[in-house]
Amino acid sequence: MTAIATTPVPPYYAVIFTSVRSDGDNGYADAARRMVELAVTQEGFLGFETARQEIGISISYWTSLAAIEGWKKNAEHRDVQKQAKNWYKAFRVRVCLVEKEYGF
């Protein structure tokens, strides 16, 4: 996905995943692609955006905290999370309520 996500009128939630990658792919690209494919099918999913330079930032948008929790508990997603130390030097997850948005 390379476009800016189309989101509904707020409020909705954003999960911001900020990371610094380790050297080498170690299966990362395939797993990341699969996680986006899987997230799209998850109840409450609204959209996804990602960018990577020295720091990677991926943002997924959700209808509710319950939808985010459902994604976090997804069995395939949990299996992939266990590989985080193979892919990242550091990461941080932030869950935010989007109250306002604007743009063109």
N, CA, C and O atoms as a GROMACS GRO file, in nm:
protein
  416
    1MET      N    1   0.084  -0.117   0.000
    1MET     CA    2   0.000   0.000   0.000
    1MET      C    3   0.089   0.124   0.000
    1MET      O    4   0.177   0.137   0.085
    2THR      N    5   0.067   0.212  -0.093
    2THR     CA    6   0.150   0.332  -0.101
    2THR      C    7   0.069   0.460  -0.090
    2THR      O    8   0.128   0.568  -0.086
    3ALA      N    9  -0.061   0.451  -0.085
    3ALA     CA   10  -0.145   0.570  -0.079
    3ALA      C   11  -0.175   0.609   0.065
    3ALA      O   12  -0.159   0.528   0.157
    4ILE      N   13  -0.216   0.732   0.083
    4ILE     CA   14  -0.265   0.775   0.214
    4ILE      C   15  -0.399   0.706   0.238
    4ILE      O   16  -0.486   0.706   0.151
    5ALA      N   17  -0.416   0.649   0.356
    5ALA     CA   18  -0.538   0.576   0.389
    5ALA      C   19  -0.658   0.670   0.388
    5ALA      O   20  -0.649   0.785   0.431
    6THR      N   21  -0.769   0.620   0.340
    6THR     CA   22  -0.896   0.692   0.346
    6THR      C   23  -0.965   0.649   0.475
    6THR      O   24  -1.002   0.532   0.490
    7THR      N   25  -0.982   0.741   0.565
    7THR     CA   26  -1.039   0.710   0.695
    7THR      C   27  -1.173   0.782   0.710
    7THR      O   28  -1.200   0.880   0.641
    8PRO      N   29  -1.257   0.734   0.801
    8PRO     CA   30  -1.388   0.797   0.821
    8PRO      C   31  -1.376   0.926   0.902
    8PRO      O   32  -1.267   0.961   0.947
    9VAL      N   33  -1.485   0.993   0.918
    9VAL     CA   34  -1.489   1.110   1.005
    9VAL      C   35  -1.455   1.062   1.147
    9VAL      O   36  -1.512   0.964   1.194
   10PRO      N   37  -1.363   1.131   1.215
   10PRO     CA   38  -1.327   1.090   1.351
   10PRO      C   39  -1.449   1.098   1.445
   10PRO      O   40  -1.545   1.170   1.418
   11PRO      N   41  -1.441   1.025   1.554
   11PRO     CA   42  -1.325   0.960   1.612
   11PRO      C   43  -1.304   0.818   1.560
   11PRO      O   44  -1.399   0.748   1.523
   12TYR      N   45  -1.180   0.778   1.558
   12TYR     CA   46  -1.136   0.641   1.531
   12TYR      C   47  -0.997   0.629   1.594
   12TYR      O   48  -0.946   0.726   1.651
   13TYR      N   49  -0.937   0.513   1.584
   13TYR     CA   50  -0.810   0.489   1.651
   13TYR      C   51  -0.698   0.466   1.551
   13TYR      O   52  -0.719   0.417   1.440
   14ALA      N   53  -0.576   0.503   1.594
   14ALA     CA   54  -0.456   0.478   1.515
   14ALA      C   55  -0.357   0.401   1.603
   14ALA      O   56  -0.335   0.436   1.719
   15VAL      N   57  -0.298   0.297   1.546
   15VAL     CA   58  -0.189   0.227   1.611
   15VAL      C   59  -0.063   0.264   1.534
   15VAL      O   60  -0.050   0.233   1.416
   16ILE      N   61   0.029   0.330   1.602
   16ILE     CA   62   0.153   0.377   1.541
   16ILE      C   63   0.265   0.283   1.584
   16ILE      O   64   0.296   0.271   1.703
   17PHE      N   65   0.326   0.218   1.486
   17PHE     CA   66   0.437   0.125   1.511
   17PHE      C   67   0.563   0.190   1.456
   17PHE      O   68   0.579   0.202   1.334
   18THR      N   69   0.652   0.231   1.545
   18THR     CA   70   0.777   0.296   1.507
   18THR      C   71   0.890   0.197   1.533
   18THR      O   72   0.896   0.135   1.640
   19SER      N   73   0.982   0.182   1.436
   19SER     CA   74   1.085   0.079   1.450
   19SER      C   75   1.217   0.118   1.387
   19SER      O   76   1.225   0.203   1.298
   20VAL      N   77   1.320   0.052   1.438
   20VAL     CA   78   1.453   0.056   1.377
   20VAL      C   79   1.486  -0.088   1.343
   20VAL      O   80   1.491  -0.174   1.431
   21ARG      N   81   1.509  -0.114   1.215
   21ARG     CA   82   1.534  -0.251   1.167
   21ARG      C   83   1.675  -0.298   1.197
   21ARG      O   84   1.770  -0.220   1.202
   22SER      N   85   1.686  -0.429   1.217
   22SER     CA   86   1.816  -0.496   1.224
   22SER      C   87   1.865  -0.518   1.082
   22SER      O   88   1.790  -0.500   0.987
   23ASP      N   89   1.991  -0.556   1.067
   23ASP     CA   90   2.047  -0.585   0.936
   23ASP      C   91   1.988  -0.715   0.882
   23ASP      O   92   1.958  -0.807   0.957
   24GLY      N   93   1.972  -0.720   0.750
   24GLY     CA   94   1.921  -0.840   0.685
   24GLY      C   95   1.770  -0.848   0.687
   24GLY      O   96   1.705  -0.787   0.771
   25ASP      N   97   1.716  -0.924   0.594
   25ASP     CA   98   1.570  -0.938   0.582
   25ASP      C   99   1.515  -1.041   0.681
   25ASP      O  100   1.416  -1.015   0.748
   26ASN      N  101   1.579  -1.156   0.689
   26ASN     CA  102   1.538  -1.262   0.782
   26ASN      C  103   1.390  -1.297   0.774
   26ASN      O  104   1.327  -1.331   0.875
   27GLY      N  105   1.334  -1.289   0.652
   27GLY     CA  106   1.192  -1.321   0.632
   27GLY      C  107   1.097  -1.207   0.661
   27GLY      O  108   0.975  -1.224   0.656
   28TYR      N  109   1.152  -1.090   0.690
   28TYR     CA  110   1.070  -0.974   0.727
   28TYR      C  111   0.972  -0.932   0.617
   28TYR      O  112   0.854  -0.913   0.644
   29ALA      N  113   1.020  -0.916   0.495
   29ALA     CA  114   0.937  -0.862   0.387
   29ALA      C  115   0.813  -0.947   0.364
   29ALA      O  116   0.703  -0.894   0.350
   30ASP      N  117   0.830  -1.078   0.360
   30ASP     CA  118   0.715  -1.166   0.340
   30ASP      C  119   0.618  -1.159   0.457
   30ASP      O  120   0.497  -1.155   0.437
   31ALA      N  121   0.671  -1.156   0.579
   31ALA     CA  122   0.585  -1.150   0.697
   31ALA      C  123   0.510  -1.017   0.702
   31ALA      O  124   0.391  -1.015   0.735
   32ALA      N  125   0.576  -0.907   0.670
   32ALA     CA  126   0.512  -0.776   0.672
   32ALA      C  127   0.400  -0.769   0.569
   32ALA      O  128   0.292  -0.718   0.597
   33ARG      N  129   0.426  -0.821   0.451
   33ARG     CA  130   0.324  -0.823   0.345
   33ARG      C  131   0.204  -0.906   0.390
   33ARG      O  132   0.089  -0.864   0.371
   34ARG      N  133   0.229  -1.021   0.450
   34ARG     CA  134   0.121  -1.108   0.496
   34ARG      C  135   0.040  -1.042   0.607
   34ARG      O  136  -0.082  -1.058   0.611
   35MET      N  137   0.106  -0.968   0.697
   35MET     CA  138   0.034  -0.903   0.806
   35MET      C  139  -0.062  -0.797   0.755
   35MET      O  140  -0.171  -0.781   0.810
   36VAL      N  141  -0.024  -0.725   0.650
   36VAL     CA  142  -0.115  -0.627   0.591
   36VAL      C  143  -0.233  -0.700   0.526
   36VAL      O  144  -0.348  -0.658   0.543
   37GLU      N  145  -0.206  -0.807   0.454
   37GLU     CA  146  -0.315  -0.886   0.393
   37GLU      C  147  -0.412  -0.936   0.500
   37GLU      O  148  -0.533  -0.933   0.480
   38LEU      N  149  -0.359  -0.981   0.611
   38LEU     CA  150  -0.441  -1.034   0.719
   38LEU      C  151  -0.518  -0.922   0.791
   38LEU      O  152  -0.636  -0.938   0.822
   39ALA      N  153  -0.451  -0.811   0.818
   39ALA     CA  154  -0.516  -0.699   0.888
   39ALA      C  155  -0.637  -0.648   0.811
   39ALA      O  156  -0.739  -0.614   0.871
   40VAL      N  157  -0.627  -0.643   0.679
   40VAL     CA  158  -0.737  -0.595   0.595
   40VAL      C  159  -0.864  -0.677   0.618
   40VAL      O  160  -0.974  -0.625   0.603
   41THR      N  161  -0.849  -0.803   0.654
   41THR     CA  162  -0.965  -0.891   0.674
   41THR      C  163  -1.019  -0.884   0.817
   41THR      O  164  -1.124  -0.941   0.847
   42GLN      N  165  -0.948  -0.815   0.904
   42GLN     CA  166  -0.985  -0.809   1.046
   42GLN      C  167  -1.100  -0.713   1.068
   42GLN      O  168  -1.102  -0.604   1.010
   43GLU      N  169  -1.196  -0.751   1.151
   43GLU     CA  170  -1.309  -0.664   1.182
   43GLU      C  171  -1.259  -0.534   1.244
   43GLU      O  172  -1.176  -0.536   1.336
   44GLY      N  173  -1.309  -0.422   1.195
   44GLY     CA  174  -1.274  -0.292   1.248
   44GLY      C  175  -1.155  -0.225   1.182
   44GLY      O  176  -1.122  -0.112   1.216
   45PHE      N  177  -1.088  -0.293   1.087
   45PHE     CA  178  -0.973  -0.235   1.016
   45PHE      C  179  -1.022  -0.124   0.924
   45PHE      O  180  -1.120  -0.142   0.852
   46LEU      N  181  -0.951  -0.010   0.925
   46LEU     CA  182  -0.989   0.103   0.839
   46LEU      C  183  -0.886   0.136   0.733
   46LEU      O  184  -0.922   0.185   0.626
   47GLY      N  185  -0.758   0.112   0.760
   47GLY     CA  186  -0.656   0.149   0.663
   47GLY      C  187  -0.516   0.132   0.719
   47GLY      O  188  -0.498   0.099   0.836
   48PHE      N  189  -0.416   0.155   0.632
   48PHE     CA  190  -0.277   0.133   0.669
   48PHE      C  191  -0.187   0.225   0.588
   48PHE      O  192  -0.210   0.247   0.469
   49GLU      N  193  -0.084   0.280   0.654
   49GLU     CA  194   0.017   0.362   0.589
   49GLU      C  195   0.153   0.323   0.645
   49GLU      O  196   0.164   0.286   0.762
   50THR      N  197   0.256   0.330   0.563
   50THR     CA  198   0.390   0.298   0.611
   50THR      C  199   0.495   0.377   0.534
   50THR      O  200   0.478   0.410   0.417
   51ALA      N  201   0.604   0.406   0.604
   51ALA     CA  202   0.719   0.474   0.543
   51ALA      C  203   0.843   0.427   0.617
   51ALA      O  204   0.840   0.402   0.737
   52ARG      N  205   0.954   0.415   0.543
   52ARG     CA  206   1.077   0.369   0.607
   52ARG      C  207   1.196   0.444   0.551
   52ARG      O  208   1.217   0.453   0.430
   53GLN      N  209   1.273   0.498   0.642
   53GLN     CA  210   1.407   0.550   0.614
   53GLN      C  211   1.495   0.491   0.723
   53GLN      O  212   1.503   0.369   0.736
   54GLU      N  213   1.561   0.575   0.801
   54GLU     CA  214   1.637   0.524   0.915
   54GLU      C  215   1.543   0.466   1.020
   54GLU      O  216   1.573   0.366   1.085
   55ILE      N  217   1.428   0.531   1.036
   55ILE     CA  218   1.322   0.486   1.126
   55ILE      C  219   1.201   0.451   1.041
   55ILE      O  220   1.165   0.525   0.950
   56GLY      N  221   1.138   0.338   1.072
   56GLY     CA  222   1.016   0.299   1.003
   56GLY      C  223   0.896   0.341   1.086
   56GLY      O  224   0.896   0.329   1.208
   57ILE      N  225   0.793   0.388   1.018
   57ILE     CA  226   0.668   0.423   1.084
   57ILE      C  227   0.555   0.359   1.006
   57ILE      O  228   0.537   0.386   0.887
   58SER      N  229   0.479   0.274   1.074
   58SER     CA  230   0.361   0.212   1.014
   58SER      C  231   0.242   0.246   1.102
   58SER      O  232   0.248   0.234   1.224
   59ILE      N  233   0.134   0.290   1.038
   59ILE     CA  234   0.015   0.329   1.112
   59ILE      C  235  -0.103   0.250   1.058
   59ILE      O  236  -0.130   0.250   0.938
   60SER      N  237  -0.171   0.182   1.148
   60SER     CA  238  -0.296   0.116   1.110
   60SER      C  239  -0.409   0.188   1.180
   60SER      O  240  -0.394   0.238   1.291
   61TYR      N  241  -0.524   0.194   1.114
   61TYR     CA  242  -0.640   0.267   1.164
   61TYR      C  243  -0.752   0.168   1.193
   61TYR      O  244  -0.774   0.072   1.118
   62TRP      N  245  -0.822   0.192   1.303
   62TRP     CA  246  -0.920   0.098   1.355
   62TRP      C  247  -1.044   0.171   1.407
   62TRP      O  248  -1.037   0.287   1.447
   63THR      N  249  -1.154   0.101   1.406
   63THR     CA  250  -1.280   0.160   1.453
   63THR      C  251  -1.288   0.172   1.603
   63THR      O  252  -1.356   0.261   1.654
   64SER      N  253  -1.219   0.084   1.676
   64SER     CA  254  -1.236   0.080   1.822
   64SER      C  255  -1.116   0.014   1.889
   64SER      O  256  -1.034  -0.051   1.824
   65LEU      N  257  -1.108   0.031   2.020
   65LEU     CA  258  -1.006  -0.038   2.098
   65LEU      C  259  -1.029  -0.189   2.095
   65LEU      O  260  -0.933  -0.266   2.096
   66ALA      N  261  -1.156  -0.231   2.090
   66ALA     CA  262  -1.187  -0.374   2.082
   66ALA      C  263  -1.134  -0.433   1.952
   66ALA      O  264  -1.084  -0.546   1.951
   67ALA      N  265  -1.144  -0.359   1.842
   67ALA     CA  266  -1.092  -0.407   1.713
   67ALA      C  267  -0.939  -0.420   1.720
   67ALA      O  268  -0.883  -0.516   1.667
   68ILE      N  269  -0.873  -0.324   1.784
   68ILE     CA  270  -0.727  -0.331   1.800
   68ILE      C  271  -0.689  -0.452   1.883
   68ILE      O  272  -0.594  -0.523   1.851
   69GLU      N  273  -0.762  -0.476   1.989
   69GLU     CA  274  -0.735  -0.592   2.075
   69GLU      C  275  -0.756  -0.722   1.997
   69GLU      O  276  -0.680  -0.817   2.013
   70GLY      N  277  -0.859  -0.726   1.913
   70GLY     CA  278  -0.882  -0.843   1.829
   70GLY      C  279  -0.766  -0.870   1.736
   70GLY      O  280  -0.726  -0.985   1.717
   71TRP      N  281  -0.710  -0.765   1.677
   71TRP     CA  282  -0.593  -0.778   1.589
   71TRP      C  283  -0.472  -0.826   1.669
   71TRP      O  284  -0.398  -0.913   1.624
   72LYS      N  285  -0.453  -0.769   1.787
   72LYS     CA  286  -0.340  -0.809   1.870
   72LYS      C  287  -0.348  -0.957   1.908
   72LYS      O  288  -0.245  -1.022   1.923
   73LYS      N  289  -0.468  -1.009   1.924
   73LYS     CA  290  -0.488  -1.148   1.966
   73LYS      C  291  -0.495  -1.246   1.848
   73LYS      O  292  -0.498  -1.367   1.870
   74ASN      N  293  -0.497  -1.196   1.725
   74ASN     CA  294  -0.502  -1.284   1.608
   74ASN      C  295  -0.384  -1.382   1.614
   74ASN      O  296  -0.270  -1.340   1.629
   75ALA      N  297  -0.413  -1.512   1.601
   75ALA     CA  298  -0.311  -1.616   1.619
   75ALA      C  299  -0.193  -1.600   1.523
   75ALA      O  300  -0.078  -1.612   1.566
   76GLU      N  301  -0.220  -1.575   1.396
   76GLU     CA  302  -0.110  -1.561   1.300
   76GLU      C  303  -0.028  -1.435   1.330
   76GLU      O  304   0.094  -1.437   1.319
   77HIS      N  305  -0.094  -1.328   1.369
   77HIS     CA  306  -0.025  -1.204   1.406
   77HIS      C  307   0.062  -1.229   1.529
   77HIS      O  308   0.176  -1.181   1.535
   78ARG      N  309   0.011  -1.301   1.627
   78ARG     CA  310   0.089  -1.332   1.748
   78ARG      C  311   0.215  -1.413   1.714
   78ARG      O  312   0.321  -1.389   1.771
   79ASP      N  313   0.202  -1.508   1.622
   79ASP     CA  314   0.318  -1.588   1.580
   79ASP      C  315   0.426  -1.500   1.519
   79ASP      O  316   0.544  -1.518   1.546
   80VAL      N  317   0.385  -1.405   1.436
   80VAL     CA  318   0.480  -1.315   1.372
   80VAL      C  319   0.544  -1.221   1.475
   80VAL      O  320   0.663  -1.190   1.465
   81GLN      N  321   0.468  -1.176   1.573
   81GLN     CA  322   0.521  -1.088   1.677
   81GLN      C  323   0.638  -1.154   1.751
   81GLN      O  324   0.730  -1.086   1.795
   82LYS      N  325   0.634  -1.284   1.764
   82LYS     CA  326   0.740  -1.358   1.835
   82LYS      C  327   0.875  -1.348   1.763
   82LYS      O  328   0.979  -1.377   1.823
   83GLN      N  329   0.875  -1.307   1.637
   83GLN     CA  330   0.998  -1.295   1.560
   83GLN      C  331   1.057  -1.154   1.563
   83GLN      O  332   1.156  -1.126   1.496
   84ALA      N  333   0.998  -1.065   1.640
   84ALA     CA  334   1.039  -0.924   1.641
   84ALA      C  335   1.188  -0.906   1.666
   84ALA      O  336   1.250  -0.819   1.605
   85LYS      N  337   1.246  -0.984   1.754
   85LYS     CA  338   1.389  -0.967   1.785
   85LYS      C  339   1.478  -1.004   1.667
   85LYS      O  340   1.596  -0.967   1.664
   86ASN      N  341   1.424  -1.078   1.569
   86ASN     CA  342   1.499  -1.110   1.447
   86ASN      C  343   1.501  -0.993   1.349
   86ASN      O  344   1.585  -0.989   1.260
   87TRP      N  345   1.409  -0.899   1.364
   87TRP     CA  346   1.389  -0.794   1.265
   87TRP      C  347   1.419  -0.653   1.315
   87TRP      O  348   1.451  -0.566   1.234
   88TYR      N  349   1.409  -0.630   1.445
   88TYR     CA  350   1.417  -0.494   1.496
   88TYR      C  351   1.526  -0.478   1.602
   88TYR      O  352   1.545  -0.566   1.686
   89LYS      N  353   1.596  -0.365   1.595
   89LYS     CA  354   1.685  -0.326   1.704
   89LYS      C  355   1.602  -0.265   1.817
   89LYS      O  356   1.634  -0.281   1.935
   90ALA      N  357   1.496  -0.197   1.778
   90ALA     CA  358   1.405  -0.134   1.875
   90ALA      C  359   1.272  -0.108   1.807
   90ALA      O  360   1.265  -0.087   1.686
   91PHE      N  361   1.165  -0.108   1.886
   91PHE     CA  362   1.035  -0.066   1.834
   91PHE      C  363   0.950  -0.013   1.947
   91PHE      O  364   0.976  -0.038   2.064
   92ARG      N  365   0.846   0.062   1.909
   92ARG     CA  366   0.751   0.117   2.004
   92ARG      C  367   0.613   0.115   1.938
   92ARG      O  368   0.600   0.146   1.820
   93VAL      N  369   0.512   0.078   2.016
   93VAL     CA  370   0.373   0.079   1.970
   93VAL      C  371   0.297   0.183   2.050
   93VAL      O  372   0.304   0.186   2.173
   94ARG      N  373   0.226   0.268   1.979
   94ARG     CA  374   0.144   0.371   2.044
   94ARG      C  375   0.001   0.360   1.991
   94ARG      O  376  -0.020   0.350   1.870
   95VAL      N  377  -0.095   0.362   2.080
   95VAL     CA  378  -0.236   0.356   2.042
   95VAL      C  379  -0.297   0.493   2.073
   95VAL      O  380  -0.289   0.542   2.186
   96CYS      N  381  -0.357   0.554   1.971
   96CYS     CA  382  -0.405   0.691   1.982
   96CYS      C  383  -0.550   0.703   1.937
   96CYS      O  384  -0.594   0.634   1.845
   97LEU      N  385  -0.623   0.790   2.001
   97LEU     CA  386  -0.756   0.826   1.956
   97LEU      C  387  -0.742   0.945   1.861
   97LEU      O  388  -0.688   1.049   1.898
   98VAL      N  389  -0.791   0.929   1.739
   98VAL     CA  390  -0.790   1.039   1.642
   98VAL      C  391  -0.919   1.117   1.661
   98VAL      O  392  -1.029   1.065   1.642
   99GLU      N  393  -0.904   1.240   1.700
   99GLU     CA  394  -1.022   1.326   1.727
   99GLU      C  395  -1.051   1.423   1.614
   99GLU      O  396  -1.163   1.471   1.600
  100LYS      N  397  -0.949   1.451   1.534
  100LYS     CA  398  -0.964   1.549   1.427
  100LYS      C  399  -0.870   1.514   1.315
  100LYS      O  400  -0.760   1.465   1.341
  101GLU      N  401  -0.909   1.538   1.191
  101GLU     CA  402  -0.821   1.525   1.077
  101GLU      C  403  -0.857   1.627   0.971
  101GLU      O  404  -0.971   1.672   0.964
  102TYR      N  405  -0.760   1.662   0.889
  102TYR     CA  406  -0.786   1.751   0.777
  102TYR      C  407  -0.678   1.730   0.672
  102TYR      O  408  -0.575   1.671   0.702
  103GLY      N  409  -0.700   1.775   0.554
  103GLY     CA  410  -0.605   1.761   0.446
  103GLY      C  411  -0.674   1.775   0.311
  103GLY      O  412  -0.790   1.816   0.303
  104PHE      N  413  -0.601   1.742   0.207
  104PHE     CA  414  -0.660   1.743   0.072
  104PHE      C  415  -0.603   1.629  -0.009
  104PHE      O  416  -0.639   1.612  -0.125
   0.00000   0.00000   0.00000
